[in-house]
Amino acid sequence: MSVLHIAVIIIGFLLLSRIIRGWLPVKGLTFITEQQFFDRIKSADVQILDIRDPNNYEQEHHPNTINIYLGRLPYLYKKELDQDSEIVIISSSKSTIRKAARILKKAGYNHLSGVLWIGINDSKSKEGQTKANISIVS
């Protein structure tokens, strides 16, 4: 086997491991229901982190959220998020919520929850709904 073959195998393995890692659970991350979301945000020690891209966030978002796109999260979490608060992560993808939770968990955030955002555009295609809502992630 040549060096090129070995390099291709190693790169393939690394890419595959990143994909599989996105599906694995994150220790300390709890997915919550819509009702649990609305109950928790009444608390003063909860911060809502919306990790969708800024364009989607501007189109529609829940009030009082902090928008930090996933790619910028490693650079901005210290400035925007309180480590003692519960962080509720909102995204349109469970794997994206898990990625954000891994970043925050590694930085010492221990109170993490996730909820899936089904917006107007997403809900029309999936369920025929016409309004933005928070949906259950399980």
N, C-alpha and C positions, 0 to 999 in steps of 0.2 A: 504494500500500500504506500502510495506516495504521500508526501507532506500535504499536498493540496487536498487529497481525500480525507485525511485526518482532520484538517482545518474545517472542511465542509461538515463533517460529522459533528465536531465540537460546536460549531455555530448552530447547526440544526438542533442539537441537544439543548443549548442555551435558550434558543427561541421557544422550543417546546416547553421547557420548564417554566418560562415566563407566562405562557398561555395557561398552563395547568395551575400555576400559582393564583391566577385571577379567579379560578373557580373554587379554590379552597377556602374554608371558613377562616375568619380572623378571630383569634382569642380575645374576648372582651367586647366584641361588636355584637349588639343585639338589634335585630330587625324588629320594628314596631308596627302596629296597625295604625290606621288613620285615626281612630279614637284615642289611642295612646299618644299619638303625635299631638293632637289638640289638647289633651290633658297636660302633657309635659310642657308645652310652650307657655302655659299660664304661670309657670314657675320662674322666678327671677334668676335662678342659677342655671338656666339653659340657654345655649347659644345655637342658632340655626345656621348651618353652613351649607350653602348651595354651591355645588362644585360644577355646575353646568357652565358652558362657555358663555361669555358676556352677552352675545347676541340673543341666545335663548333666554337668558335671565332677564334681559330688558323687555322682551316680548311679553313675558308673564313670570311672576314669582310671588312667593308668599311674603307678606309684609314682615319687616324686622329681620330679614335674613342678611347674612354676610356672604357676598359672592366672591369666592376665590376659585378660579378655574383650576382644575386638577394639576395642570402643568406648572402653575405658579404656587401651589400649596406649600412645597418645601421651603419656599423663600419668604412667604408672608404669614404663615400660621402664628409665629411668635408675636408678631405685631398686632394681629387681629383677634386671636383666640385666647381665652383664659383657661389655664390648665386645670383649675379647680372646678370649672363648670362642666355640666354634661353637654356634649356636642352632638347635635342631631344633624346627620349628614343627609342632604337631599341631592338626588341625582335621578336621571332617567334610566340608569343601568345599575343592576346589582353589582356587577364586577367593578364598576367605577367607584361605587361606595366602598367596596372592599379595598381597592387601591388607596383611596384617601384614608381609610381607617388604618391601613398598614403604616402609612407615613406618619399619622398622628400617634399611633401606638408606639412606634419607634422613638418618637420625640417625648414620650412620657404621659400622653393623654390616656386616661384609663376609663373614662365615662363616655362611651361612644354608642350611639344608636344610628340606625339607618332607616330611611323611608323612601319609597320610590315615587318620583314626581311624574304624574301622567298629565301632561299639558293638553291644551286644546288640539294641537296638531297630532300628538301621539294618540289621544283618546278617540279622535275621529276615525283613525285608521284601525284601531284595535277594538273599540267597543261601541262606536257610533255615538259617543257622547259629544256634547257641544260646549262644555264648560271645563275650566281647569279644576283639577282636584288633586288630592293626595291619595295614593292608592296603597294597598297593603303589599308589603314585600314579605315573602315567606321562604 
